Amino acid sequence: MKRNWFSRHPIAFMALYLLLYLSAFNFLNTQIHMPHVLVHCRLDDLIPFCKYAVIPYFAWFPWIPFTLFFLLWKAPREDFWRLCLPLFGGMTLALACYVILPTGLNLRPYYVPGSDIFARAVRFLYRTDTPINVCPSIHVFNSVTLLLAYYRSRLFERPRLRWMRPAAAVLCGSIVCSTVLLKQHSCIDVVLGILLALALDAAFTAASEYSELLQTRRV
């Protein structure tokens, strides 16, 4: 059976989706100025602000391409697509949620004092990332989806790579916590991001098992 163009050119597929995603995300950020709902819960007020959480928060950006390219290079191709499809599908669903129900936050501190690198990094983050389009959290969704990929792929059962599973769990937990410690997300955004990741993982698992069952019956 002849594979389609995207299957034969996974890097081009990722590049094309990244371009479309960034264009859509930027469009929403520039067009939505007044969110319909300010996301907030009591627990948000009990969580202290921590400028040092900016370290794991920014670690999210290289972790995604690292994992995708590592699986593409080292793992069976089906492991790569098993991560790529729910990852991109969930990001698209999150953008759709932002269109249907624009959300925002009013949790950030009015001023982040200090001249150290952490305070400057937080101020840079606040300047470049507006507190809108937050629910569900794409930061959290992606982190949980990546973590699931580390535990699904047999690649990380090899003795030399086994350490990457607990390392991914620590990194995922740190990134999830950083979103609320930096007041970038409400706990509600976090919970919905986790639920979206688990729901899509279950859906793709069921679809994969059903496809294997059909192939077995045909044989």
Secondary structure, DSSP 8 states (H G I E B T S, - for coil): ----HHHH-HHHHHHHHHHHHHHHHHHHHHH--S-SEE---HHHHHS---GGGHHHHHHHHHHHHHHHHHHHHHS-HHHHHHHHHHHHHHHHHHHHHHHHS-EE---S-S----SSHHHHHHHHHHHHS-SBS-SS-HHHHHHHHHHHHHHH-GGGGSTTTTTHHHHHHHHHHHHHHHHHHTTSS-HHHHHHHHHHHHHHHHHHHHHHHHHHHHHHHH-
